[in-house]
Amino acid sequence: MSKLFITTVSGWWGSGNADVELATTILIITLLSVLLLVWMLTSKVSGPPLPPGPRPLPLVGNLLSLEPELHTYFAAVAKTYGPISRLWLGKKLGILITSPELAREVLKLNDTIFANRDVPVAGMEASYGGNDVVWTPYGDQWRMLRKICVREMLGNQVLDSVYSLRRKEVRNTVKYLYNNVGSPVNIGEQMFLTMLNVVTGMMWGSTVKSEDRERVGAEFRQLIGEMTGYFAMPNLSDFYPGLARFDLQGVKKNMKVLAKRFDGIFETMIEQRRKMSGDENKDFLQFLLQLKDRGDSNPPFTIAHLKALLMDMVAGGTDTTSNTIEFALAEMMSHPEILEKAQQELERVVGKDNVVEESHVNNLPYLYAIMKETLRLHAILPLLVPHCPSESCVIGGYTVPKGARVFVNVWAIQRDPTIWENPLEFQPERFLDGKWDHTGNDFRYIPFGSGRRICAGTAMAERMVMFLLGSVIHSFDWKLGEGEKLDLSEKFGIVLKKKVALIAIPTPRLTTSTLYD
């Protein structure tokens, strides 16, 4: 029995009361038996067969064989059973897509059918009942929310207008690093806090004070890490909907606690904003409050939508970008010649007597290639956000039933040796010819997804990775502590992260200390 299942079982047994445990066991066996009967009666499909996959066990399907690193486990299943394969996750059918051709069928040719989500219990709790851009079903409400995000928060025109905010936070980070020259710095935490300040500054103008920087960064990162961890956790309530009311693993209960902490922050910001005059602050929160108060949107825009969008921005706009920068710097430190080449490019374009500005970014093709290669090798959303067909359809000659949970394994596709030469090596040069982009049109390289559900924050992420990464490698040289070894291993989650945090020591590179103010 796998460690994952042992952990799961121990989460609901172990009360120490034999009568309670016996009654619980009988109840669960009875419920699972009923579910098995329903499954046997309804799982047969007409037309093409289901995709191939490992033989499921009664009641549990393939749950016992799951491994914690789902992206690598799904890739191993695909090597045995093909680019479209299936797993029975209890009563839930999981479909694994592991080739560009089949990803194109799902995300482009049948985009409308697969534009829905199979919302997990954790997602429902975090998004105020599925009222955000990530989990809302495809339809009028989703289109309304997507339009609000793109036009009012994440569009290029809006991003241009708040450049001074991004610049301020990047310069604050550089100053913090300069004040800690010669000391070990947790790179992920500092990049996360920079992104948190940028996002919250755009939303409601609040940023973390310098004296609270390390504490708040660590606390918020842990909080969001816990939340995204529950999104990726195999949860029996999702696999056996009839058991959801029992919350056997406590996912719903724990997510309620996390969501309540965020809700308290949002309530405070909303109350403060309502006390300000209308023209005092023109930020995202003010726009959302005015939209809700007008009541003229169709469908109606509610307070649940407002808070859910704030949650999307905080959770979705911080960890993804900061983890990408952490992976990129770790890879460059592992390949000193790549770091040196990137720094030389920055010296030519920016100069060692100047600081990086966003206006320099378009003239940094090698740094851009480093970003693209990082997104290829360390796909930040390794399985994207799972899709769910609104009707049964045929993909790759196999039936994908309505309601299945469809995983597009971007991590595996972007490491496929039939597509990429030396796929496990970090080689930014492969992106210098301009052949590849991440707009979702080339399904060999889709780090942000594709189709209607492509990431709405791509423009923001690209700007911040380039600006912040360029600033920290132009302003500093980096080394590990004495006796430390660089670890590039990954830890699976809905957002991929480094298994071992990058702790590095900065050394100033610029010509004068005033450039660090």
C-alpha positions as CSV (number, residue, x, y, z in Angstrom):
1,M,0.0,0.0,0.0
2,S,1.4,3.4,-1.0
3,K,2.5,5.9,1.6
4,L,0.0,8.3,0.2
5,F,-2.9,6.0,1.0
6,I,-1.6,5.1,4.4
7,T,-1.4,8.9,5.2
8,T,-5.0,9.3,3.9
9,V,-6.3,6.4,5.9
10,S,-4.6,7.6,9.1
11,G,-6.3,10.9,8.7
12,W,-9.7,9.6,9.5
13,W,-9.0,6.5,11.7
14,G,-7.1,6.5,14.9
15,S,-9.7,8.0,17.3
16,G,-8.8,5.3,19.8
17,N,-12.5,4.3,20.3
18,A,-13.0,0.7,19.0
19,D,-16.8,1.0,18.7
20,V,-16.5,4.2,16.7
21,E,-13.9,2.8,14.4
22,L,-16.0,-0.4,13.8
23,A,-19.1,1.7,13.0
24,T,-17.1,4.0,10.7
25,T,-15.6,1.0,8.9
26,I,-19.0,-0.7,8.4
27,L,-20.5,2.6,7.1
28,I,-17.6,3.2,4.7
29,I,-17.7,-0.3,3.4
30,T,-21.4,-0.1,2.8
31,L,-21.2,3.2,1.1
32,L,-18.3,2.0,-1.1
33,S,-20.2,-1.1,-2.0
34,V,-23.2,1.0,-3.2
35,L,-20.8,3.2,-5.2
36,L,-19.2,0.2,-6.8
37,L,-22.6,-1.1,-7.9
38,V,-23.5,2.2,-9.4
39,W,-20.1,2.4,-11.1
40,M,-20.5,-1.1,-12.6
41,L,-24.0,-0.1,-13.9
42,T,-23.0,3.2,-15.4
43,S,-19.3,3.0,-16.4
44,K,-20.0,1.1,-19.7
45,V,-19.8,3.5,-22.7
46,S,-21.0,3.0,-26.2
47,G,-18.9,3.8,-29.2
48,P,-15.1,3.9,-28.9
49,P,-13.6,2.4,-25.7
50,L,-12.1,4.3,-22.8
51,P,-8.4,5.0,-23.0
52,P,-6.1,2.2,-21.8
53,G,-4.7,2.2,-18.3
54,P,-3.6,0.1,-15.4
55,R,-6.2,-2.4,-14.1
56,P,-8.3,-0.8,-11.3
57,L,-9.0,-2.5,-8.0
58,P,-12.6,-2.9,-6.7
59,L,-13.8,0.2,-4.8
60,V,-10.6,2.2,-4.9
61,G,-9.6,2.0,-8.6
62,N,-6.0,3.0,-9.0
63,L,-5.8,5.2,-5.9
64,L,-3.4,2.8,-4.1
65,S,-0.8,3.2,-6.8
66,L,-0.7,7.0,-6.8
67,E,2.6,8.6,-5.9
68,P,3.1,12.1,-4.3
69,E,4.9,13.5,-7.4
70,L,1.8,13.1,-9.6
71,H,3.4,14.8,-12.6
72,T,6.2,12.2,-12.8
73,Y,3.8,9.3,-12.0
74,F,1.4,10.3,-14.7
75,A,4.3,10.6,-17.1
76,A,5.3,7.0,-16.2
77,V,1.7,5.8,-16.8
78,A,1.8,7.4,-20.3
79,K,5.0,5.6,-21.2
80,T,3.3,2.3,-20.5
81,Y,-0.2,3.0,-21.8
82,G,0.3,5.7,-24.4
83,P,-0.3,9.5,-24.8
84,I,-3.9,9.2,-23.8
85,S,-4.5,6.9,-20.8
86,R,-6.8,6.6,-17.9
87,L,-6.8,6.1,-14.1
88,W,-9.8,5.3,-11.9
89,L,-9.5,7.6,-8.9
90,G,-12.1,5.9,-6.9
91,K,-15.4,6.6,-8.7
92,K,-13.8,9.5,-10.6
93,L,-12.3,8.8,-14.1
94,G,-9.0,10.6,-14.7
95,I,-7.8,11.1,-18.3
96,L,-4.1,11.8,-18.8
97,I,-3.0,13.7,-21.9
98,T,0.7,13.5,-22.7
99,S,1.3,14.6,-26.3
100,P,1.1,17.9,-28.2
101,E,-1.3,16.4,-30.7
102,L,-3.8,15.3,-28.1
103,A,-3.4,18.5,-26.1
104,R,-4.4,20.3,-29.3
105,E,-7.5,18.2,-29.6
106,V,-8.5,19.0,-26.1
107,L,-7.5,22.6,-25.8
108,K,-8.2,23.9,-29.3
109,L,-10.3,21.6,-31.5
110,N,-12.7,20.8,-28.6
111,D,-12.0,23.9,-26.6
112,T,-15.6,24.7,-25.7
113,I,-16.4,21.2,-24.5
114,F,-13.3,21.1,-22.3
115,A,-13.6,24.7,-21.0
116,N,-15.2,23.6,-17.7
117,R,-13.5,22.6,-14.5
118,D,-14.0,19.6,-12.2
119,V,-14.0,21.7,-9.1
120,P,-12.4,20.0,-6.1
121,V,-13.8,20.6,-2.6
122,A,-10.7,22.6,-1.8
123,G,-11.3,24.8,-4.8
124,M,-14.9,25.5,-3.8
125,E,-13.9,26.6,-0.3
126,A,-11.1,28.9,-1.5
127,S,-13.2,30.6,-4.2
128,Y,-16.3,31.5,-2.2
129,G,-18.3,28.7,-3.8
130,G,-16.6,28.6,-7.2
131,N,-17.1,32.3,-8.0
132,D,-13.7,33.1,-9.3
133,V,-12.0,33.0,-12.8
134,V,-10.2,29.7,-12.1
135,W,-13.1,27.4,-11.0
136,T,-16.3,29.1,-12.4
137,P,-17.9,27.0,-15.2
138,Y,-17.6,28.2,-18.7
139,G,-20.4,30.6,-19.5
140,D,-21.7,34.1,-19.0
141,Q,-20.4,34.5,-15.5
142,W,-17.0,33.3,-16.4
143,R,-16.8,35.6,-19.4
144,M,-17.8,38.5,-17.1
145,L,-15.1,37.7,-14.6
146,R,-12.4,37.1,-17.2
147,K,-13.2,40.4,-18.9
148,I,-12.9,42.2,-15.5
149,C,-9.5,40.7,-14.8
150,V,-8.1,41.3,-18.3
151,R,-9.4,44.8,-18.8
152,E,-9.1,46.2,-15.3
153,M,-6.1,44.4,-13.7
154,L,-4.0,42.4,-16.1
155,G,-4.2,44.1,-19.5
156,N,-1.1,45.8,-21.0
157,Q,-2.6,49.3,-20.7
158,V,-3.3,48.8,-17.0
159,L,0.1,47.3,-16.4
160,D,1.8,50.2,-18.2
161,S,0.0,52.6,-15.9
162,V,1.3,51.0,-12.7
163,Y,4.9,50.6,-13.7
164,S,6.0,53.0,-11.0
165,L,4.6,50.6,-8.4
166,R,6.5,47.6,-9.9
167,R,9.7,49.7,-10.1
168,K,9.3,50.8,-6.4
169,E,8.9,47.2,-5.2
170,V,11.8,45.8,-7.3
171,R,14.1,48.6,-6.1
172,N,13.0,47.9,-2.5
173,T,14.0,44.2,-3.0
174,V,17.4,45.2,-4.4
175,K,17.9,47.5,-1.5
176,Y,17.0,44.7,1.0
177,L,19.4,42.4,-0.7
178,Y,22.2,45.1,-0.6
179,N,21.6,45.5,3.1
180,N,22.1,41.7,3.5
181,V,25.2,41.5,1.4
182,G,27.4,38.6,2.6
183,S,24.5,36.9,4.4
184,P,22.4,34.0,3.2
185,V,19.0,35.0,1.7
186,N,16.0,32.9,1.0
187,I,15.5,33.7,-2.6
188,G,12.0,32.3,-2.9
189,E,10.7,34.2,0.1
190,Q,12.1,37.5,-1.1
191,M,10.7,37.1,-4.7
192,F,7.4,36.0,-3.2
193,L,7.2,39.1,-1.0
194,T,8.1,41.4,-3.9
195,M,5.2,39.8,-5.9
196,L,2.9,40.1,-3.0
197,N,3.6,43.8,-2.6
198,V,3.1,44.4,-6.3
199,V,-0.2,42.5,-6.4
200,T,-1.6,44.0,-3.2
201,G,-0.4,47.4,-4.3
202,M,-2.3,47.1,-7.5
203,M,-5.4,45.8,-5.7
204,W,-5.7,48.1,-2.8
205,G,-2.4,50.1,-2.3
206,S,-1.1,48.3,0.7
207,T,2.4,47.0,0.9
208,V,4.5,45.4,3.6
209,K,6.8,47.6,5.7
210,S,10.5,47.0,5.4
211,E,10.9,46.0,9.0
212,D,8.3,43.3,8.6
213,R,9.6,42.0,5.3
214,E,11.0,38.6,6.3
215,R,8.3,37.7,8.8
216,V,5.3,38.7,6.6
217,G,6.9,37.1,3.4
218,A,7.4,33.8,5.2
219,E,3.9,33.8,6.8
220,F,2.0,34.6,3.6
221,R,4.1,32.2,1.5
222,Q,3.3,29.4,4.0
223,L,-0.4,30.3,4.0
224,I,-0.6,30.3,0.2
225,G,1.5,27.2,0.0
226,E,-0.9,25.4,2.3
227,M,-3.8,26.5,0.2
228,T,-2.4,25.4,-3.1
229,G,-1.2,22.1,-1.4
230,Y,-4.8,21.2,-0.7
231,F,-5.7,21.9,-4.3
232,A,-3.3,19.1,-5.4
233,M,-4.0,16.7,-2.5
234,P,-5.9,13.5,-3.6
235,N,-9.1,13.9,-1.6
236,L,-11.6,11.1,-1.1
237,S,-14.5,13.6,-1.0
238,D,-13.6,14.4,-4.7
239,F,-13.3,10.8,-5.7
240,Y,-16.4,9.5,-3.9
241,P,-18.9,12.4,-3.9
242,G,-21.2,10.4,-1.6
243,L,-18.6,10.6,1.1
244,A,-18.1,14.4,0.8
245,R,-20.3,15.2,3.7
246,F,-18.0,13.3,6.0
247,D,-14.9,15.3,5.0
248,L,-12.8,12.2,6.0
249,Q,-9.4,13.9,5.4
250,G,-10.4,17.3,6.8
251,V,-9.6,19.1,3.6
252,K,-12.9,21.1,3.7
253,K,-12.4,22.0,7.3
254,N,-8.8,23.1,6.9
255,M,-9.5,25.1,3.8
256,K,-12.3,26.9,5.6
257,V,-9.8,28.0,8.2
258,L,-7.3,29.2,5.6
259,A,-10.0,30.9,3.5
260,K,-11.3,32.7,6.7
261,R,-7.9,34.2,7.3
262,F,-7.8,35.6,3.8
263,D,-11.4,36.8,4.1
264,G,-10.4,38.8,7.2
265,I,-7.8,40.6,5.2
266,F,-10.2,41.3,2.4
267,E,-12.9,42.6,4.8
268,T,-10.4,44.9,6.4
269,M,-9.3,46.3,3.0
270,I,-12.9,46.7,1.8
271,E,-13.9,48.6,5.0
272,Q,-10.9,50.9,4.6
273,R,-11.6,51.6,1.0
274,R,-15.2,52.4,1.7
275,K,-14.1,55.1,4.2
276,M,-12.1,56.8,1.5
277,S,-13.4,59.4,-0.9
278,G,-14.2,58.2,-4.4
279,D,-11.2,59.8,-6.2
280,E,-8.7,59.2,-3.4
281,N,-7.6,55.8,-4.6
282,K,-8.2,54.5,-8.1
283,D,-7.2,50.9,-7.7
284,F,-8.7,47.5,-8.5
285,L,-10.6,47.2,-5.3
286,Q,-12.3,50.5,-5.8
287,F,-13.4,49.5,-9.3
288,L,-14.8,46.2,-8.1
289,L,-16.8,48.0,-5.3
290,Q,-18.2,50.5,-7.7
291,L,-19.2,47.6,-10.1
292,K,-20.9,45.8,-7.3
293,D,-22.7,48.9,-6.0
294,R,-24.0,49.9,-9.4
295,G,-25.7,46.5,-9.9
296,D,-25.9,46.9,-13.6
297,S,-23.7,44.0,-14.7
298,N,-25.2,41.0,-16.3
299,P,-25.0,38.5,-14.7
300,P,-24.9,40.4,-11.4
301,F,-21.5,41.0,-9.8
302,T,-21.7,40.1,-6.1
303,I,-19.5,40.4,-3.0
304,A,-18.6,36.7,-3.4
305,H,-17.3,37.5,-6.9
306,L,-15.3,40.4,-5.6
307,K,-13.6,38.5,-2.9
308,A,-13.0,35.5,-5.1
309,L,-11.2,37.7,-7.6
310,L,-9.0,39.2,-4.9
311,M,-8.2,35.6,-3.8
312,D,-7.2,34.7,-7.4
313,M,-4.9,37.7,-7.6
314,V,-3.2,37.0,-4.3
315,A,-2.9,33.2,-4.7
316,G,-2.3,33.1,-8.5
317,G,-0.1,36.1,-8.9
318,T,2.5,35.4,-6.2
319,D,3.7,31.8,-5.9
320,T,3.8,31.1,-9.7
321,T,6.1,34.0,-10.5
322,S,8.3,33.8,-7.5
323,N,8.8,30.1,-8.0
324,T,9.8,30.6,-11.6
325,I,12.4,33.2,-10.6
326,E,13.8,30.9,-7.9
327,F,14.1,28.0,-10.4
328,A,15.8,30.4,-13.0
329,L,18.4,31.7,-10.5
330,A,19.1,28.2,-9.3
331,E,19.6,26.9,-12.8
332,M,21.9,29.9,-13.6
333,M,23.9,29.3,-10.4
334,S,24.2,25.6,-11.5
335,H,25.5,26.8,-14.9
336,P,27.8,29.7,-14.2
337,E,28.5,30.2,-17.9
338,I,24.8,31.0,-18.4
339,L,24.7,33.4,-15.5
340,E,27.8,35.2,-16.8
341,K,26.4,35.4,-20.3
342,A,23.2,36.9,-19.0
343,Q,25.1,39.4,-16.9
344,Q,27.2,40.4,-19.9
345,E,24.1,41.1,-21.9
346,L,22.7,43.2,-19.1
347,E,26.0,45.2,-18.9
348,R,25.8,45.9,-22.6
349,V,22.2,47.1,-22.5
350,V,22.0,48.6,-19.1
351,G,25.5,49.3,-18.0
352,K,27.1,48.7,-14.5
353,D,26.6,52.3,-13.7
354,N,22.8,52.1,-14.1
355,V,19.8,50.0,-12.9
356,V,17.5,47.8,-14.8
357,E,14.3,49.3,-16.1
358,E,11.4,47.6,-17.7
359,S,12.2,49.6,-20.9
360,H,15.4,47.5,-21.1
361,V,13.6,44.2,-21.2
362,N,12.8,44.1,-25.0
363,N,16.6,44.3,-25.6
364,L,17.5,41.3,-23.5
365,P,16.9,38.3,-25.8
366,Y,19.2,35.9,-23.8
367,L,17.5,36.7,-20.5
368,Y,14.2,36.2,-22.3
369,A,15.4,32.8,-23.5
370,I,16.4,31.9,-19.9
371,M,12.8,32.7,-18.7
372,K,11.4,30.5,-21.5
373,E,13.8,27.6,-20.8
374,T,12.9,27.8,-17.1
375,L,9.2,27.6,-17.9
376,R,9.9,24.6,-20.2
377,L,12.0,22.6,-17.8
378,H,10.1,23.5,-14.7
379,A,6.6,23.9,-15.9
380,I,5.1,26.0,-13.1
381,L,1.6,24.5,-13.6
382,P,2.8,20.9,-14.4
383,L,-0.7,19.6,-15.0
384,L,-2.4,22.9,-15.7
385,V,-5.7,23.2,-13.9
386,P,-7.6,20.0,-14.7
387,H,-10.3,20.4,-17.4
388,C,-13.7,18.7,-17.4
389,P,-15.8,17.9,-20.6
390,S,-19.3,19.2,-20.6
391,E,-20.3,16.3,-22.9
392,S,-18.7,13.0,-23.9
393,C,-16.4,13.2,-26.9
394,V,-13.7,11.3,-28.7
395,I,-10.1,12.2,-28.3
396,G,-7.3,10.3,-30.0
397,G,-9.8,7.6,-31.0
398,Y,-11.0,7.0,-27.4
399,T,-14.1,8.1,-25.5
400,V,-13.6,10.8,-22.9
401,P,-16.9,10.7,-20.9
402,K,-18.7,13.8,-19.6
403,G,-17.5,14.8,-16.2
404,A,-14.1,13.1,-16.4
405,R,-11.1,14.9,-14.8
406,V,-8.7,15.7,-17.7
407,F,-5.0,16.3,-16.9
408,V,-2.8,17.8,-19.6
409,N,0.7,16.9,-18.5
410,V,2.6,20.0,-19.7
411,W,5.6,19.0,-17.6
412,A,6.0,15.7,-19.5
413,I,5.3,17.2,-23.0
414,Q,7.9,19.9,-22.4
415,R,10.5,17.2,-21.5
416,D,9.6,14.8,-24.3
417,P,12.8,13.7,-26.0
418,T,11.0,13.2,-29.4
419,I,10.3,17.0,-29.3
420,W,13.3,18.5,-27.5
421,E,16.9,17.8,-27.9
422,N,18.6,17.0,-24.6
423,P,15.3,17.8,-22.8
424,L,16.7,17.4,-19.3
425,E,19.4,20.0,-19.8
426,F,19.0,23.7,-19.2
427,Q,19.8,25.2,-22.5
428,P,18.4,28.7,-23.1
429,E,20.0,28.8,-26.5
430,R,17.2,26.6,-27.8
431,F,14.9,29.7,-27.6
432,L,17.1,32.3,-29.2
433,D,15.7,31.6,-32.8
434,G,12.3,32.9,-31.8
435,K,10.7,29.7,-32.9
436,W,8.9,29.1,-29.7
437,D,6.4,31.3,-27.9
438,H,4.1,30.7,-24.9
439,T,0.9,32.1,-26.4
440,G,-0.8,28.7,-26.5
441,N,-0.6,28.2,-30.3
442,D,2.3,25.6,-30.3
443,F,1.2,22.7,-28.2
444,R,4.7,21.5,-27.7
445,Y,5.3,24.4,-25.4
446,I,2.3,25.6,-23.4
447,P,3.5,26.6,-19.9
448,F,0.5,29.0,-19.5
449,G,-2.0,26.6,-21.1
450,S,-4.1,27.3,-24.2
451,G,-7.6,28.1,-25.4
452,R,-10.3,29.9,-23.5
453,R,-8.8,28.9,-20.1
454,I,-5.3,30.1,-20.9
455,C,-3.7,32.0,-17.9
456,A,-5.1,35.5,-17.7
457,G,-1.9,36.8,-16.0
458,T,0.6,35.9,-18.7
459,A,1.6,39.5,-19.5
460,M,2.0,40.3,-15.8
461,A,4.1,37.2,-15.1
462,E,6.3,37.8,-18.1
463,R,7.0,41.4,-17.1
464,M,7.8,40.6,-13.5
465,V,10.0,37.6,-14.2
466,M,12.1,39.6,-16.7
467,F,12.3,42.8,-14.6
468,L,12.9,41.2,-11.2
469,L,15.2,38.4,-12.4
470,G,17.2,40.9,-14.5
471,S,17.5,43.3,-11.6
472,V,18.9,40.7,-9.1
473,I,21.5,39.2,-11.4
474,H,22.6,42.6,-12.8
475,S,22.9,44.1,-9.3
476,F,24.5,41.1,-7.6
477,D,26.7,38.0,-8.0
478,W,25.4,34.9,-6.3
479,K,27.0,32.0,-4.4
480,L,26.0,29.3,-2.0
481,G,27.2,29.1,1.6
482,E,30.3,27.2,2.5
483,G,29.8,23.5,2.0
484,E,26.3,23.9,0.6
485,K,25.2,22.1,-2.6
486,L,22.7,23.2,-5.1
487,D,19.5,21.1,-5.3
488,L,17.3,21.5,-8.3
489,S,14.7,18.8,-7.4
490,E,11.1,19.7,-7.7
491,K,8.1,19.3,-5.4
492,F,4.7,18.6,-7.0
493,G,1.7,20.9,-6.4
494,I,-0.8,22.6,-8.6
495,V,2.1,25.1,-8.6
496,L,5.5,23.5,-8.9
497,K,8.1,24.5,-6.4
498,K,11.7,23.7,-5.5
499,K,11.9,20.9,-3.0
500,V,14.8,22.6,-1.2
501,A,14.7,26.3,-0.9
502,L,17.4,28.3,-2.7
503,I,19.5,30.0,0.0
504,A,22.1,32.2,-1.7
505,I,24.6,35.0,-0.7
506,P,24.6,38.2,-2.8
507,T,27.7,40.3,-3.6
508,P,27.3,43.8,-5.2
509,R,28.2,44.2,-8.9
510,L,27.3,47.8,-9.6
511,T,29.8,50.6,-9.7
512,T,28.5,52.7,-6.8
513,S,26.4,52.1,-3.6
514,T,24.0,54.9,-4.5
515,L,22.6,52.6,-7.2
516,Y,21.2,50.4,-4.5
517,D,19.2,53.1,-2.8
